[in-house]
């Protein structure tokens, strides 16, 4: 019986998340001539993290030994701006906007990794320069980097899905309303028309 390394499976898990998101992603050019054996798990997972959103920034705080990843993308900003527009047009409080709460639940689910040395947050502030973004913190003990690409893929897919939904809802607001016939003689008129 051949035993397959756990690290190989984890490496393939990270690469599959990227492939499902974009089969032509840049990472496949980087590793196209490389035999994947699990020894490069961290490096491949680290490179896979950069394959989902338009701008990924990485910082490492040596004092606290925390790796911070910040993700920016036009779709993130667009979604939260559409939420602002929807609330303005319907005069809704942000807490009453179902699109905000649906996205918050989707991001909470997508970015959840059951590890005490990991944390994720997202910011929807469209009014400031650094407003709309996703932030992931990985503390020194964190060793499941191969889960992050799947989390990012699900988060990106959530933005695509809910952006389509909120655009449709806003377009519906622009549709002219057809007033129903009302009044005492309207019932007879409808019966004659039928």
C-alpha positions in Angstrom: 0.0 0.0 0.0 1.3 3.4 -1.0 1.0 6.1 1.7 0.3 9.6 0.4 1.7 12.5 2.4 -0.8 14.7 4.2 1.1 17.7 3.0 0.6 16.6 -0.6 -3.2 16.5 0.0 -3.1 19.9 1.6 -1.1 21.4 -1.3 -3.5 19.9 -3.8 -6.4 21.4 -1.7 -4.9 24.9 -2.0 -4.2 24.5 -5.7 -7.7 23.1 -6.4 -9.3 26.2 -4.8 -7.4 28.4 -7.2 -8.2 26.1 -10.2 -11.9 26.2 -9.4 -11.8 29.9 -9.2 -9.7 30.5 -12.4 -8.2 27.6 -14.4 -5.8 30.1 -16.1 -4.5 31.7 -12.9 -0.9 32.9 -12.8 0.1 30.3 -10.2 -0.2 27.5 -12.7 2.5 29.1 -14.9 4.7 29.4 -11.8 4.4 25.7 -11.0 3.7 24.1 -14.4 7.1 22.3 -14.5 7.2 21.5 -10.8 6.5 18.0 -9.4 4.1 18.7 -6.5 5.2 16.6 -3.5 4.0 18.4 -0.4 7.4 19.9 0.5 6.4 23.2 -0.9 3.0 23.4 0.9 3.6 26.8 2.6 5.1 28.4 -0.5 2.3 27.2 -2.8 -0.4 28.2 -0.3 1.2 31.6 0.1 1.2 32.1 -3.7 -2.3 30.8 -4.0 -3.5 33.5 -1.6 -2.7 36.2 -4.2 -4.8 34.6 -6.9 -8.3 35.8 -6.0 -8.6 39.6 -5.5 -7.1 42.3 -7.6 -4.7 43.7 -5.0 -3.2 41.7 -2.1 -0.9 43.3 0.4 1.1 41.3 2.9 2.7 42.7 6.1 4.6 40.9 8.8 4.9 42.4 12.3 8.0 41.0 13.8 7.3 42.2 17.3 3.9 40.4 17.5 4.8 37.8 14.9 1.6 38.3 13.0 1.2 38.0 9.2 -1.5 40.4 7.9 -3.1 40.0 4.5 -5.2 42.8 3.1 -7.3 42.3 0.0 -8.7 45.1 -2.2 -10.8 44.6 -5.3 -13.2 46.7 -7.4 -16.0 44.1 -6.8 -15.6 44.6 -3.0 -15.9 48.4 -3.3 -18.7 48.2 -5.9 -20.8 45.9 -3.8 -20.7 48.1 -0.7 -21.3 51.2 -2.8 -24.4 49.5 -4.3 -25.5 48.8 -0.7 -25.1 52.6 0.0 -27.2 53.4 -3.1 -29.9 50.9 -2.3 -30.2 52.3 1.3 -30.3 55.9 0.0 -33.0 55.2 -2.5 -35.2 53.2 -0.1 -34.2 55.4 2.9 -33.1 52.3 4.8 -30.9 52.2 7.8 -27.9 49.9 6.9 -29.0 47.5 9.6 -32.3 47.0 7.7 -30.6 46.3 4.4 -31.0 42.6 3.7 -28.1 42.7 1.2 -25.7 43.9 3.9 -26.8 41.2 6.3 -26.7 38.5 3.6 -23.2 39.5 2.6 -22.0 39.7 6.2 -23.3 36.1 6.8 -21.7 34.9 3.6 -18.3 36.4 4.5 -18.5 35.1 8.0 -19.1 31.6 6.7 -16.5 31.8 3.9 -13.7 33.3 6.0 -14.2 31.0 9.0 -11.3 28.8 9.7 -11.4 26.9 13.0 -8.1 27.9 14.4 -7.4 30.1 17.4 -4.3 31.7 15.8 -6.3 33.1 12.8 -8.7 36.0 12.4 -10.5 37.6 9.5 -12.5 40.9 9.2 -14.0 42.9 6.4 -14.6 46.6 6.1 -17.4 48.2 4.1 -16.6 51.9 4.6 -17.0 53.5 1.1 -16.3 57.0 2.3 -12.6 56.6 3.2 -9.6 55.8 0.9 -8.9 52.4 2.5 -12.5 51.6 3.2 -13.6 48.4 1.4 -11.3 45.5 2.1 -10.9 42.1 3.6 -8.2 41.6 6.3 -6.8 38.2 7.5 -4.4 37.9 10.5 -2.3 34.8 10.9 -0.5 34.5 14.2 2.7 32.6 14.7 1.0 29.3 15.6 -1.2 29.3 12.5 -0.2 26.4 10.3 -3.2 25.7 8.0 -2.5 28.2 5.3 -3.9 25.7 2.7 -7.4 26.6 4.0 -7.1 30.3 3.1 -7.4 30.0 -0.7 -10.7 28.2 -0.3 -11.9 30.9 2.1 -10.9 33.6 -0.3 -12.5 31.8 -3.3 -15.8 31.5 -1.4 -15.6 35.2 -0.3 -15.0 36.3 -3.9 -17.9 34.1 -5.2 -20.2 35.7 -2.5 -19.3 39.2 -3.8 -20.1 38.1 -7.4 -23.4 36.5 -6.4 -24.7 39.3 -4.2 -23.5 42.0 -6.6 -25.8 40.5 -9.3 -28.7 40.3 -6.8 -28.4 43.9 -5.6 -28.0 45.2 -9.2 -31.2 43.4 -10.1 -33.0 44.9 -7.0 -31.8 48.4 -7.9 -32.9 47.9 -11.6 -36.3 46.9 -10.3 -36.5 50.2 -8.4 -36.1 51.9 -11.8 -38.9 50.0 -13.5 -42.1 52.1 -13.8 -44.9 50.9 -11.5 -48.1 49.9 -13.2 -51.0 51.2 -11.2 -53.8 48.7 -10.7 -57.4 49.7 -11.6 -59.3 50.8 -8.5 -62.8 52.1 -7.9 -66.3 50.9 -8.1 -66.6 50.3 -11.8 -63.2 48.7 -12.3 -64.4 45.2 -11.4 -67.0 45.3 -14.2 -64.5 46.6 -16.7 -62.0 43.8 -16.0 -64.8 41.2 -16.4 -65.8 42.7 -19.8 -62.1 42.8 -21.0 -61.7 39.1 -20.2 
